[in-house]
Amino acid sequence: MRIILSVILFFVFIANLRAKDEIIWPDAVYKEASELASKGEYAKAEAAYQKFLTDFSKSELIPYVKYDLAICYFMQKKVGEAIKELEELSKLNSDMKVMIYTALGECYIDQKDYDKAMASYERGNKAIAGGSPELYVAIANLQFIQKDNSKAKETIKYLINRFPGHEMLDNAELLLARILVDEKDPAGANKIFESKIADMRKNPLIANIIYQIADQLVAAKSYEHAIIFFNKVPGKDITLAAIQKQIDEVSKKVKGIEKTRAPGMEKAIGLLKKKETDLKKALENAKAGKDPSFLSKLKIGQCFVELKKFEEARKSFNEILTLDPKGDLVKDASYAIAVSYLLEGKTEEFKRNAQKFIKENADTELGDNIRLGYIDSLLKSKNYSDVVSEYKSGLLKFNTKKIEDEGLYKIGLAFYGLEDYNEASNIFEGIIKKEEKSLFTGWSLFYQGNAYYNLSEFDKANASYQRIIDEYPQEEYYKNTLYQIGFSYGKKGAYVKAVEYLKLFVQKYPKDEMSPNVFSSIGDIYMADQKYKEAYDIYERALEDYPKSPASPRIRTQMGDLYYKQGKYKDMSKMYEILLKDYPDSPYCAEAYYWIGWSLITDGKKEQGYKSFDEAKKWNDTEIGRKIQFKIAEYNFSEKEFEKAKKDYEDLVDKVNDYAIVDTSLDRLAEIYARQKALDEGIARFTKFAEKKKNNNTLLGKIKMAMIDLYFRQKKVEQALKLWGEVSNSIPKEYFSARNYYIVASNLESIDRGKEAFTLYNEAISRYTDDGVLPYIYARIAYHQLDSGKKASDVYEFLKKPMVKFKDMNSLPEISLVLAEVNFDKGNMEEAIKYYKKSINKARGKTAAESTYKLASSYFKLNKYKEALTQYAKVAFVYAAYKDIAEEALFKAGRCAEFLEQKDDAKKYYEALIQRYPNGKYKKDAEFKIKN
């Protein structure tokens, strides 16, 4: 705020006092409006003033109401309406001209129309006999704003000479001090400060004036100059003493006049008594208010923060804590210290101070503000797990309604960042359901839609996006949502709907920087729908309409991909050559070189192709370049060029933080080290990677899991399990996955340590609810349960819920085995056969023997003796180790041969049974069958 604005508000206050003291209220409307304005509720005050103008159009208060209404307009940034109201008021012949023209000038300054502002001030001076000191201060201030310091100084000099002793001279002289500071004359400014402070007897509120000017310098971002002014603000004790001294002097004058009892002095006594009352009120306010010198120290610290001088800032904040440890500003200073660490980038110091502050000020608005800052710092460093952890601990529970939505929204973003989309969606839903909507309601809907999108729940995503389109037409929501809903329909395969929304985007925002990308996306959808001509036409139009767009190189690559999908490799290469020629510095050149290289290798020009690959690697320090480097590594891996692939994979793991790329690269490296019989080299290399990525929990967990894989490949089971213990206990759950459990457990199964595997599988399903590997884990648990003799019906009950959640789970062989067993027990032989055939090859050991036997029995019960014979024979000879089952299978094989009238074969099965199981329970039955 500038000096002039403080003058306006001062006069608003005086006008209100005048109205209250001198005029009888027609009703409570004006009072209500004034109270609303004083609280800063300008929209409500505006409505109340409008009501007054309608209901009391002939009231003598109308000029004051219109003036206050203009101020409400101004404070709501409705500057045009404020000017219109003030211009009308300026035509009235009233005692408000100073106020009106001062406010009018302020409005024009806000619009940067300095000529009209100056004209307003000059009109005011002409309308007032002899001019107005307030308006001359406003003129000087405007000249200063326009950087015409010499004219400003001339105006101030004229004002001092023209109105000696006027109270506005303090404002004028302090403005002069500000000009001197601006002209790098701190000594001259200091003289003015010293004289003003020494002369506080005349104006005891000088401290507030200096403070206001310093505040204005802050608003103007002149922080070094502001510090000079703040440092000159006298302390509370000096201000109180000065006010008391003036009260005493006024009181003395009143008594002196009353003593003389001179006639005609009643008015003078009345004015002096009013001044005494005003001074006493000022004294009460000063006593109740915060010490301006301490406030100044807080502001000085904030200025140093803006200047990025954080140590000096904390020194100033700490002075408050030292000098006034129980004062009102202690919380503000502690808060400022914590925030200074955040802004300096000292995350650990910030976290320590923030946690302490939150615990000490848990239920306050400042406590909530520091919570927001704490969350922001963690989100900025992508430390999502700490946000989630602190949220679950209760540290991030918000108490202030107006802050709560923002806080919860950011906590939702942390869950979203951890790819825990279900929990993120739940958090966002809590904000969306509230009756009172906020800025974060729309964004919560948007990210809830994105969460559903990432869960491939496109109908739910589209429902969230559609709500934004219907209920939140503001551009910041609407624009992004059109883009996202188009993509969502595209992913769902609803290509017509997808194109409809994306086309709507480019129609509404043709000049938006995203429009070229949206055009490109429309082309991508047509390509996915195999509408190659439409895709080509859209890409062409995008290049035509946005020739200089940053999206153009990508569009060229998509056109190249279009030719690739149609098998037009020569056209593809030509398109990429155009890209190289037109955009030689674009990272997309990496993709162009890759596909040109691929095309050359496909044509048998291997050497030239690999040279093109090398050219692509020149962009390895870009995101696109890294993806192409990964493609090259994948190509070399598929072609068994393991040395070349290994070099790129190692480089990617070393330098990239993209989880998907690092994840696959580590898997490939483990395979390469195993093939090259260089597992020790692999472990050494992975150890170095782990050290380098030690602050990235996501990647660190993956690297250590790759090391565990190598230990298992070396048969170093105990070392693998030891490292697994370290990893599973030290890396937070949010950075871990069920897949990690699956890797270790499946390795344990392969070395016949099923019990330990079973324990790990169960731990995985207790910790994770959404992970792509969970269906496989449930399947292995089900298999273990069957293998340990549990009833198939009980196993099926255990699987019911996960089978509903994971739709494709039924296709897994272990699940098929459970379904086969359940159907067998129920006598549904056709269904049992269907599921046994899907699962039989996956079964091992005794479970495999029993399943094959039951498959054979299913055929037998359906009188399909030929198929039954094949399976019984398999049990008898492949699973001979399981004597009880094998003996019974031999006997049943003989029975099948009999039904097929293959008497010689039947005899052979019975003889084999007697020979192999001389003491078996079917020996006598077999002997009987041979004789008869």
DANORNOR-V95224 format. One record per helix or strand of 3 or more residues. SS is the DSSP state (H for helix, E for strand). FROM is the first residue (numbers start at 0). LEN is the number of residues. If there is no record, write none. Layout:
SS_FROM_LEN / SS_FROM_LEN
This chain:
H_2_20 / H_28_10 / H_41_14 / H_61_14 / H_78_12 / H_96_14 / H_113_14 / H_132_13 / H_148_14 / H_167_15 / H_185_13 / H_205_14 / H_222_8 / H_235_25 / H_265_23 / H_291_15 / H_309_14 / H_329_15 / H_346_14 / H_364_16 / H_383_10 / H_400_17 / H_420_12 / H_438_16 / H_457_14 / H_474_18 / H_494_14 / H_514_14 / H_531_14 / H_551_14 / H_568_14 / H_588_14 / H_605_14 / H_622_16 / H_641_14 / H_658_17 / H_678_14 / H_696_17 / H_716_14 / H_732_3 / H_737_13 / H_753_14 / H_773_14 / H_791_14 / H_806_5 / H_812_14 / H_828_11 / H_844_17 / H_864_14 / H_882_17 / H_902_14 / H_922_9
